[in-house]
Amino acid sequence: MNIRKATEQVEGAIRAYLSRDEHGLLRIPFEMQRPLILMGPPGIGKTAIVAQIAERLGINFVSYSITHHTRQSALGLPYIDDDEFGGRSYKVSRYTMSEIIAATHDAIEESGIAEGVLFLDEVNCASETLAPAMLQFLQYKTFGQHRLPMGWVIVCAGNPPEYNRAARDFDPAMMDRMKKIDIEPDLDVWMDYAIAHGVHPAITTYLANKPKNFYKVRAAVSGARIVTARGWEDLSRMLVAYEHEDMNVSQALVAQYLQDSETAEDFSLYYDLFAKYHDDYKVGDILAGTSGHAIERRARMAPFDERIALVNLLLDALVDETHDVEATEGALRAIRTELAGNRQQLEGFDGPSVVEQLADKARKAAEEALAKGSSSAATQLKTVEKAQLWERIRAQVAQWAASRVGAEHAFAAAREPFNAAARELAARVGTVSSHLDAALSFLDRCYGDGQEMLIFASHLAVDPVFMRFVSAHGSESFVQHSQALMFHERGLDLLREVDELQGL
């Protein structure tokens, strides 16, 4: 199955394993919860989907690569202890707690959340000395004398032996105790993910025209030839950074991520061409509705691959804007909740000190999120924006406290920067909405309801963040084009789902 269907299966299993009845008992007893094992070629996103599911469910996520562990680090170290049996004292062997089990307890202590996912990568590449302990753990959820905390789900990942010479097949008796999910690369599914997560438009455009170059893992006389989804995404981040620093993107750089000489050379040539498209088409002018007839004439006369490049440039800009808006909206909602929850204290004598505490807490949360890097980019952005707004509130309240002029109390002083940020957000929402209308109008004038419009609107329709934006702020032009393109039922279903979730 593809990565999207695998995500549904993994999330469904985790939710079922954590489901409890009216008495608080697990509906599927802990000892009967089969570990999940995701089997598939390297670099298709097995680790990423499990981490994203854990974050979405609000539970812990602890990840280990089994190839980095010895029997001692996984099982624990032996030590001699004293014990008494039948009235006689004996020296007995004990084991310290496994590093892996200890990490789950650390996560519980740190987050205050009892449930979590323990992700074990390359599980079928365990060393010969570690393999028996791993099999015991997968079957009984124990390393030595120490058991995985109840409420934790084991999810494993492995590569089939044809992709990894160190990999081995589990025996049938072992596989009968696991829930196996086979995953295969799927470009169409990855493209939806790539556009929604800001993968560089040069990459999405290139792969739309050269789908056979999406994934290659094979041996060659001169060495392995490896091109994976992970490689494309990592290359995307490097391209964005290089462009920001105004550095030249060379074929040598591309080849460090696309380890197939033909693909690296082909994409490098295309990237140079795409960069020219980026300079020639003034995307900012198109979104502002001021592109002019010359740009429209070129867009109409362009070959198909150039048209797709333009569509992806517009998609990239709009997706970035809507995702940034959602992060700011999330930060504002969180601060509004905190202000309301602490209103009584903020209206009292200690109001300024309460603001200091809340601002300091937000700052530490942002620093921790950036230091750990375990949260998604969207969550990190929301956390940072929240900390920045709390700093604005703190400065305003400190100024008021020094003069006691204007606001009646700290709560009223705090509302001033909050309301200003809300007005700034409203202006940004209006700008994004006008950009969306301008992009749709431009594409309509150039291509009508052709393939270009279908690609543009359908990619937006499968981005949950964009659909939440449309649901919250509306876009008659997008709905009209969606209906005209015959995929409005899916989009409107998503809108209804969003409305229902917001109504909970």
C-alpha positions in Angstrom: 0.0 0.0 0.0 1.1 3.6 -0.4 2.2 5.8 2.5 -1.2 7.5 2.9 -3.1 4.2 3.3 -0.3 3.0 5.7 -0.8 6.2 7.8 -4.5 5.4 8.1 -3.7 1.8 9.2 -1.1 2.9 11.7 -3.2 5.6 13.2 -6.2 3.3 13.4 -4.2 0.7 15.2 -2.7 3.1 17.7 -6.2 4.6 18.5 -7.6 1.1 18.9 -4.8 0.1 21.2 -5.3 3.2 23.4 -9.1 2.9 23.4 -10.7 2.3 26.8 -14.2 1.2 27.9 -16.4 2.9 30.4 -14.4 1.3 33.3 -11.1 2.7 32.0 -10.0 -0.7 30.8 -8.1 -1.1 27.5 -10.5 -2.6 24.9 -7.6 -4.6 23.6 -5.6 -5.9 26.5 -2.0 -4.6 26.6 -0.4 -8.1 26.3 -2.6 -8.8 23.2 -1.6 -5.7 21.3 0.5 -6.8 18.4 3.5 -4.7 17.6 3.2 -3.0 14.2 5.9 -3.5 11.6 6.2 -1.3 8.6 8.1 -3.0 5.8 9.3 -1.1 2.8 12.3 0.3 0.9 14.4 3.0 2.6 13.6 6.7 2.5 9.8 6.6 1.9 8.8 8.2 5.2 8.1 5.4 7.6 9.6 7.3 10.6 8.0 10.6 9.6 4.5 9.2 9.4 4.7 7.6 12.9 6.1 10.8 14.5 3.4 12.9 12.8 0.7 10.5 14.1 2.0 10.6 17.6 2.1 14.4 17.5 -1.5 14.6 16.0 -2.8 12.3 18.8 -1.0 14.3 21.5 1.1 11.3 22.8 4.8 10.7 23.4 7.1 9.6 20.6 10.4 7.8 21.3 12.5 6.6 18.4 15.5 4.2 18.3 17.5 2.6 15.5 18.2 -0.9 16.5 21.4 -1.0 14.5 22.9 1.5 16.9 22.3 -0.8 19.9 24.2 -3.6 21.5 22.6 -6.3 23.6 23.8 -4.5 26.8 22.3 -1.1 25.9 19.0 -2.6 24.9 18.7 -5.3 27.6 20.5 -3.5 30.4 23.7 -4.3 32.3 24.0 -7.3 34.7 24.7 -6.8 38.4 24.8 -9.0 41.5 22.1 -8.6 44.0 21.1 -10.3 47.3 17.8 -12.1 47.7 16.2 -14.7 50.0 14.4 -17.9 48.9 13.0 -20.5 51.4 14.7 -18.8 54.3 18.2 -18.8 52.7 20.1 -16.0 51.2 21.5 -16.1 47.6 23.5 -14.0 45.2 21.4 -13.5 42.1 21.9 -11.8 38.8 19.8 -8.7 38.0 19.7 -6.3 35.1 19.7 -2.5 35.1 16.8 -0.9 33.3 17.1 -1.0 29.5 18.1 2.3 27.9 15.1 2.0 25.6 12.6 1.3 28.4 14.1 4.1 30.5 13.6 6.5 27.6 9.8 5.9 27.7 9.7 6.6 31.4 11.7 9.8 30.8 9.2 10.9 28.2 6.3 10.3 30.6 8.0 12.3 33.3 8.8 15.2 31.0 5.5 15.5 29.2 3.1 14.3 32.0 1.4 12.1 29.3 1.2 8.4 30.0 0.7 7.1 26.5 3.1 7.0 23.7 4.7 5.3 20.7 8.0 3.5 20.8 9.4 3.4 17.3 12.1 0.9 16.5 13.8 1.4 13.2 15.7 -1.2 11.2 14.3 -3.9 13.6 15.2 -6.7 11.2 18.9 -5.6 11.2 19.5 -6.4 14.8 22.9 -8.0 15.6 23.0 -11.7 16.2 23.6 -11.1 20.0 20.7 -8.7 20.2 18.2 -10.5 18.0 16.9 -13.0 20.8 16.3 -10.1 23.2 14.5 -8.2 20.5 12.2 -11.1 19.7 11.4 -11.4 23.4 10.6 -7.7 23.6 8.3 -7.8 20.5 6.5 -10.8 21.9 6.3 -10.0 25.6 7.1 -6.2 25.7 9.9 -6.8 28.2 13.6 -6.2 28.1 15.1 -8.4 30.9 13.0 -7.7 34.0 11.6 -4.4 32.8 8.4 -4.0 30.9 7.2 -1.3 28.5 4.8 1.0 30.3 1.2 0.2 29.7 -0.3 2.6 27.1 2.7 2.5 24.9 2.4 1.1 21.4 5.4 -0.6 19.6 5.8 0.4 16.0 8.7 -1.1 14.1 10.2 -0.5 10.7 12.4 -2.5 8.5 13.7 -2.8 5.0 13.2 -6.0 2.9 16.5 -8.0 2.5 16.7 -6.9 -1.2 17.3 -3.4 0.0 19.6 -4.1 2.9 22.2 -6.8 3.1 22.1 -6.8 6.9 18.4 -7.4 7.0 16.9 -10.8 7.7 13.4 -12.2 7.6 11.6 -13.0 10.8 10.4 -16.5 11.1 6.7 -17.3 10.5 6.0 -17.8 14.2 7.3 -14.3 15.0 5.4 -12.7 12.1 2.2 -14.3 13.3 2.6 -12.2 16.5 3.0 -8.9 14.6 0.8 -6.6 12.5 2.6 -6.2 9.2 2.1 -3.3 6.9 3.8 -3.3 3.5 4.6 0.1 2.0 5.6 1.0 -1.5 6.7 4.3 -3.0 3.8 6.3 -4.6 4.6 9.5 -6.4 1.0 10.8 -6.5 0.6 10.5 -2.8 4.0 12.1 -2.1 3.3 15.0 -4.4 0.2 15.9 -2.3 2.4 15.8 0.8 5.2 17.7 -0.9 3.1 20.6 -2.0 1.4 20.9 1.4 4.7 20.8 3.2 6.5 23.3 1.1 8.8 21.1 -0.9 10.7 23.2 -3.4 8.5 23.8 -6.5 11.4 22.9 -8.8 11.3 19.4 -7.4 7.5 18.9 -7.6 7.5 20.3 -11.2 10.4 18.1 -12.2 8.8 15.0 -10.8 5.5 15.8 -12.5 7.4 15.6 -15.8 9.8 12.9 -14.9 7.9 10.5 -12.5 10.3 7.6 -13.2 13.1 9.5 -11.4 11.1 9.7 -8.1 12.5 6.6 -6.6 15.5 4.4 -7.4 17.3 2.0 -5.1 19.4 -0.5 -7.0 22.9 -1.8 -7.2 25.3 -0.9 -9.9 28.9 -1.8 -10.9 30.1 1.6 -9.8 28.1 1.6 -6.5 24.6 1.8 -5.3 22.2 4.2 -7.1 19.9 5.7 -4.6 17.1 8.3 -5.1 14.4 8.4 -2.4 11.6 10.5 -1.2 13.8 11.4 1.8 16.5 12.5 -0.6 14.2 14.8 -2.5 12.8 16.4 0.7 16.3 16.9 2.2 17.5 18.4 -1.1 14.5 20.8 -1.0 15.5 22.2 2.4 19.1 22.7 1.1 17.8 24.5 -2.1 15.7 26.9 0.1 18.7 27.6 2.3 21.1 28.1 -0.7 18.6 30.5 -2.4 18.1 32.5 0.8 21.9 32.9 1.2 22.2 33.6 -2.6 24.6 30.7 -3.1 25.0 28.8 -6.4 23.3 25.4 -6.6 25.7 23.1 -8.4 25.3 19.6 -9.8 27.8 18.4 -7.1 25.4 19.6 -4.4 22.4 17.9 -6.0 24.4 14.7 -6.3 24.9 14.6 -2.6 21.2 14.0 -2.2 20.3 12.3 -5.5 22.9 9.5 -5.6 22.2 8.5 -9.2 24.4 10.4 -11.6 21.9 10.5 -14.4 19.1 11.8 -12.2 21.4 14.3 -10.5 22.6 15.7 -13.8 19.1 15.8 -15.2 17.6 17.6 -12.2 20.5 20.1 -12.0 19.9 21.2 -15.6 16.2 21.5 -14.9 16.8 23.5 -11.8 18.7 26.1 -13.8 15.8 26.3 -16.2 13.3 26.5 -13.3 15.3 29.4 -11.7 14.9 31.3 -15.0 11.1 30.7 -14.9 11.1 32.1 -11.4 12.9 35.2 -12.5 10.8 35.7 -15.7 7.4 35.2 -14.2 6.8 37.8 -11.5 4.8 35.6 -9.1 4.4 38.5 -6.7 2.8 40.6 -9.4 0.5 37.8 -10.5 -0.7 37.4 -6.9 -1.2 41.1 -6.6 -3.2 41.1 -9.8 -0.7 43.4 -11.6 1.2 41.0 -13.8 0.3 42.7 -17.1 -0.5 41.4 -20.6 3.1 40.4 -21.5 3.3 37.8 -18.7 -0.2 36.5 -19.5 0.8 36.2 -23.2 3.9 34.2 -22.3 2.0 31.9 -20.0 -0.6 31.2 -22.7 2.1 30.4 -25.3 4.4 28.5 -23.0 5.0 24.7 -23.5 3.3 22.4 -21.0 6.3 21.8 -18.7 6.8 25.6 -18.3 3.1 26.0 -17.5 3.4 23.4 -14.8 6.4 25.2 -13.4 4.3 28.4 -13.2 1.5 26.5 -11.5 3.8 25.1 -8.9 5.4 28.6 -8.3 1.9 29.9 -7.5 1.0 26.9 -5.4 4.2 27.3 -3.4 3.5 30.9 -2.6 -0.1 30.3 -1.6 0.6 27.2 0.5 3.4 29.1 2.4 1.0 32.0 3.1 -1.9 29.9 4.3 0.4 27.7 6.5 1.9 30.9 8.1 -1.5 32.3 8.7 -2.6 29.1 10.5 0.5 29.2 12.7 -0.3 32.7 13.8 -4.0 31.9 14.3 -2.9 28.9 16.5 -0.6 31.2 18.5 -3.3 33.8 19.0 -5.9 31.2 20.1 -3.5 29.7 22.6 -2.7 33.1 24.1 -6.4 34.1 24.2 -7.1 30.9 26.2 -4.2 31.7 28.6 -5.3 35.3 29.1 -8.9 34.3 29.8 -7.8 31.5 32.1 -5.6 33.9 34.1 -7.9 37.0 33.9 -8.6 37.2 37.6 -4.9 37.2 38.6 -4.1 39.6 35.7 -6.7 42.1 37.0 -5.2 41.9 40.5 -2.1 43.4 42.1 0.2 40.7 40.9 -0.9 41.0 37.3 2.5 42.1 35.9 4.3 39.2 37.6 1.7 36.7 36.1 2.5 38.1 32.7 6.2 37.6 33.3 5.6 34.0 34.2 3.4 33.3 31.2 5.9 35.0 28.8 8.8 33.1 30.4 6.9 29.8 30.0 6.2 30.5 26.3 9.9 31.4 25.7 11.2 28.2 27.4 8.7 26.1 25.4 9.9 27.7 22.1 13.6 27.2 23.0 12.9 23.6 23.9 11.0 22.9 20.7 13.8 24.4 18.6 16.5 22.6 20.6 14.8 19.2 20.4 13.6 19.5 16.8 11.2 16.7 17.3 8.0 18.7 16.6 6.8 19.4 13.1 7.8 22.6 11.4 4.2 23.9 11.8 4.2 23.2 15.5 7.6 24.8 16.0 6.5 27.9 14.0 3.3 28.2 16.2 5.4 27.8 19.4 7.8 30.5 18.3 5.1 32.9 17.2 3.4 32.4 20.5 6.6 33.3 22.4 7.1 36.4 20.3 3.6 37.7 20.9 4.0 37.0 24.7 7.1 39.1 24.6 5.2 41.9 23.0 2.6 41.6 25.7 5.2 41.4 28.4 6.9 44.6 27.2 3.5 46.4 27.0 2.5 45.4 30.5 6.0 46.3 31.9 5.6 49.8 30.4 2.1 50.2 31.9 3.3 49.0 35.3 6.1 51.6 35.3 3.7 54.5 34.5 0.3 53.2 35.5 -1.1 55.4 32.8 -3.9 54.3 30.4 -5.0 50.8 31.1 -6.9 49.9 34.3 -4.9 46.8 35.1 -2.5 44.3 33.6 -5.2 42.4 31.8 -6.3 45.5 29.9 -2.7 46.4 29.1 -2.1 42.9 27.8 -5.2 43.1 25.5 -3.6 46.0 23.5 -0.8 44.1 21.8 -3.0 41.1 21.5 -5.7 43.0 19.7 -3.1 44.7 17.5 -1.8 41.2 16.6 -5.3 40.1 15.8 -5.8 43.1 13.5 -2.5 42.3 11.8 -3.7 38.8 11.2 -7.0 39.9 9.8 -5.1 42.1 7.3 -2.9 39.1 6.3 -6.0 36.9 5.9 -7.4 39.5 3.5 -4.1 39.6 1.6 -4.0 35.8 1.2 -7.6 35.7 0.1 -6.9 38.4 -2.6 -3.8 36.5 -3.7 -5.9 33.3 -4.1 -8.5 35.2 -6.2 -5.8 36.8 -8.3 -4.1 33.5 -9.0 -7.4 31.8 -10.0 -8.3 34.7 -12.2 -4.9 34.7 -13.9 -5.0 30.9 -14.5 -8.6 31.2 -15.7 -7.6 33.9 -18.2 -4.6 32.0 -19.5 -5.9 28.4 -19.5 -9.6 28.3 -18.6 -10.6 25.0 -17.0 -7.7 23.1 -18.6 -5.2 20.8 -17.0 -3.3 23.7 -15.4 -6.3 24.8 -13.4 -7.1 21.2 -12.5 -3.6 20.7 -11.1 -3.7 24.0 -9.2 -7.1 23.6 -7.6 -6.8 19.8 -6.9 -3.5 20.2 -5.1 -4.9 22.9 -2.9 -8.0 20.8 -2.2 -5.9 18.0 -0.7 -4.0 20.3 1.7 -5.9 20.3 5.0 -4.4 23.6 6.1 -5.6 25.3 3.0 -9.0 23.8 3.3 -9.2 25.0 6.9 -8.3 28.5 5.7 -11.1 28.4 3.0 -13.6 27.0 5.6 -12.8 29.7 8.1 -12.4 32.7 5.7 -14.3 31.7 2.6 -13.4 31.9 -1.1 -16.2 32.0 -3.6 -13.8 31.8 -6.5 -12.1 28.6 -5.3 -15.5 26.9 -4.6 -16.7 27.9 -8.1 -13.6 26.6 -9.8 -13.7 23.4 -7.7 -17.3 22.8 -8.8 -16.5 23.5 -12.4 -13.6 21.0 -12.3 -15.8 18.2 -11.0 -13.9 17.5 -7.8 -15.9 19.8 -5.6 -17.6 16.9 -3.7 -14.3 15.9 -2.2 -13.4 19.5 -1.3 -16.8 20.3 0.1 -16.7 17.1 2.1 -13.4 18.3 3.6 -15.0 21.6 4.4 -17.9 20.0 6.1 -15.5 17.8 8.1 -13.6 20.9 9.2 -16.8 22.6 10.2 -17.9 19.6 12.3 -14.5 19.4 14.0 -14.7 23.1 14.8 -18.1 22.7 16.2 -17.0 20.1 18.8 
